Amino acid sequence: AQSVAQPEDQVNVAEGNPLTVKCTYSVSGNPYLFWYVQYPNRGLQFLLKYITGDNLVKGSYGFEAEFNKSQTSFHLKKPSALVSDSALYFCAVRDRGGGYNKLIFGAGTRLAVHP
Amino acid sequence: GAGVSQSPSNKVTEKGKDVELRCDPISGHTALYWYRQSLGQGLEFLIYFQGNSAPDKSGLPSDRFSAERTGGSVSTLTIQRTQQEDSAVYLCASSLYPRGEGETQYFGPGTRLLVL
């Protein structure tokens, strides 16, 4: 069965410091991996995705993520955090095979960036 | 350009009443998805429409839930005889659907449903 794990409910980081939000996945076949961000009372905003090619994917707002097949991970990173990055972050996976078109989401990680 | 829009943004209803939630996808997007976000269950898939194909209803939690998509565009999610456990944020998403590629789903702002 496909699944996504975000092991941290919350990540705290000081403004200006690098941040990492962790994600691991389990799928049959090669995955399509996504990161979304949700601000309070808003829908999900797409940040970035990994389909194929370079393992380091760059996305919106200075975020990037590294696909690691051997560790089945897709951690979200940013070199220097901003207070405005504080939000709820979701990792998601879609199986590349079998015709599945739904996204399987992790439970979400709340990022708190402190001034 | 215009994104995915949903209405109403908030809905309060009484237990046992029926509700309809509307989604307008991004123009030109052939695929449309409904998800539910609740405290206990996180984000869960409900139903998927692609063109004129039969929808994938595998995520609908009960037969009280149904959805339709008219003319390949607007979709309505209907919940009959609402229960308190139906209280959640209902999110709609749309995407282009080139088969075999990793389409990106773009989400609307959601409808927050509260069943009293």
Interface residues (C-beta under 8 A of the other chain):
Chain A: Y32 F34 Y36 N41 R42 G43 L44 Q45 F46 K49 I51 F90 R94 R96 N101 K102 L103 I104 F105 G106 A107 G108
Chain B: V4 Q6 A31 Y33 Y35 G42 L43 E44 F45 Y48 Q50 D56 G59 L91 A93 Y97 E101 G102 T104 Q105 Y106 F107 G108 P109 G110 R112
